[in-house]
Amino acid sequence: MTSKSTIYYFIVIALIAIAVPRYTFAQQSNEQMASYYYQNREFDKAIELYEPLYARTNNVFYYQMLYQSYVEIGNYKEAEKLVEKRIKKQPRDLTLLVDLGLLHKARGDNKKAEKAFESAIDKIGHDSKQVTDLAMAFEKAGMTDYAIKTYLASRKLMNNNLLYIMELATLYEKKGDYEKMMSEYFDLLDNQPRMIGSVQISLQRALNETSSERLSEGLRKTLTSRIRQNPNNQSYLEMMIWFSLQEQDFDFALTQAMAVDARFPDAGAAQVLRVAQISENNEAYDVAVKAFNHLVSKGKDHPLYIEGRLGLLRVKYSRLNKNHAISEKELTEVEQDYENALNELGKNEKTIPIMRNYAHLLAYNSTRRESQESRLQRASDILYDIIEMPRVPAKTVSEVKLELGDLLLFAGETWDASLLYSQVEKANKNDIIGAQAKYKNALLSYYNNDFQWAKSQLDVLRASTSKLIANDAMQLSLLISDNMEEDSTYDMLERYAAADLLIYRNKLDSAWVVLDDIVHRNLSHSLFDEVLMQKARIRMKQGRYNEADTLLQTIVDHYGTDILADDALFMLAELNEQQLNNPVRAKECYEKLILEYPTSLYIDRARKRYNLLKNTAIPAIP
């Protein structure tokens, strides 16, 4: 190469290097302007810029923007030309036939539109991406039926009915054809039983998002039909258990779980345990007891025997730990169950939950056959046994120390109780259990009439990450502040705190006298709704449920906007459901709580109980 030609070569290269960035910049600039015009609905100006951009690049994005711009201004002729030219260049892109059909439809020519749509489906090949792209194009255009036809046509072509099950189920759900949706899912389970978890997740989402009862009915009908045809299909039976639990028909779920256990012993016991635990969590205690008893009846060698024993005791404890009267006979029977369990299973890490509950039963429930002092000593010995066990997690030790502090407070040993609370708070400064300890110490200061200090600690706790602790702290802080402002001598607040402590220590008659004294000394006082609540709790513990009902209803009627209103309403609902045998009134109370107190801490529990009360039982399958 001569020196002259070399110079010429470098000049050309330099010019190209300069021109390419300018071209790229110009293209980017035009694209930005086109997008700006499109967003501002200046489609004519957008077309002027998109046309050359598309002509130079054949880019699919420019095609789509140009197509939409033509459609927006009603220039269907140019849009059709655009589509037809692209079809010749991209014959395998079947979504273009959807664009063409939509143009015919916009012009009012439904026959041509249908022909284009059907043509797209007829041209489907063995390319799965081509199929999904076409189905998604139909779905985007709001043509669910054609999207379904696309997947079904591919199934037929591929001779495989297991293709696109999840996609078709979603489309049937969108269309509201719930029975076909269920059929897709159950066809999947017939061939891939391990997919049951994924199916349940999809159905759970659908049930949560769909207000129509037709979805539940569709699922129920499909399940019932499938089980009748295949009574030994384990997946169907497990799905029926799962669905019954979603509907909160716990009794029927247990019946099905026991049927599975009878036919498939290896898997059935786990289903019974699951029903037991979910029933327990939803306070369906009768069902939980049946389920745990079923596991215990399998004998000590069964791997779930201990789970059954622990669960049975836990449920009995939960039943007794309600805010109502406990007969001595009832208490004696449960305590004997705990003694038998500990004698059989021993005191070890696995039985710590039993030991903690047993200590609670001993400490806070008195009997005629044993002194309170003796029971408190036995309870504290059990808790100390846990603390002194080797390898007990530090968190468990802290929890047990808090329970021991509560027990000491119950016994009147306030200084020792405070010492334990302080130990736990110091060891768990940045944990929820530390916040619990701080709250208990603040409560102790309140009982000791040190209201200023108690309030300062409670105000800190109002920012706790635990919603429950923050709510308790807020309620007690407001109680103190409201009544410190109203009564500078704190006389009524001191009396109320004394009554509060007496109730905690189970000295109910003495507490009632103090509460009555507050009412008799004042014509009106901001403490009156609190006094009514405490009186209601006393009457419930004494088994005088009708009186408790009247007191709670008074709070709802006369203090409906105060902080205790939702507490009173929830207690009223539980009282009518569990003690007064009035499910209709209980349901009304739950409904009122859901509608009028949507931010209440009780809202989730109220909704569960309301749904359970209104639930219609699923008919049994022969």
Secondary structure, 3 states (H helix, E strand, C coil): CCHHHHHHHHHHHHHHHHHHHHHHHHHHHHHHHHHHHHHCCCHHHHHHHHHHHHHHHCCHHHHHHHHHHHHHCCCHHHHHHHHHHHHHHCCCCCHHHHHHHHHHHHHCCHHHHHHHHHHHHHCCCCCHHHHHHHHHHHHHCCCHHHHHHHHHHHHHHHCCCCCCHHHHHHHHHHHCCHHHHHHHHHHHHHHCHHHHHHHHHHHHHHHHHCCCCHHHHHHHHHHHHHHHHCCCCHHHHHHHHHHHHHCCCHHHHHHHHHHHHHHCHHHHHHHHHHHHHHHHHCCCHHHHHHHHHHHHCCCCCCCCHHHHHHHHHHHHHHHHCCCCCCCHHHHHHHHHHHHHHHHHHCCCHHHHHHHHHHHHHHHHCCCCCCCHHHHHHHHHHHHHHHHCCCCCCHHHHHHHHHHHHHHHHHCCCHHHHHHHHHHHHHHCCCCHHHHHHHHHHHHHHHHCCCHHHHHHHHHHHCCCCCHHHHHHHHHHHHHHHHHHHHCCCCHHHHHHHHHHHHHHCCCHHHHHHHHHHHHHHCCCCCCHHHHHHHHHHHHHHCCCHHHHHHHHHHHHHHCCCCCCHHHHHHHHHHHHHHCCCCHHHHHHHHHHHHHHCCCCCCHHHHHHHHHHHHCCCCCCCC
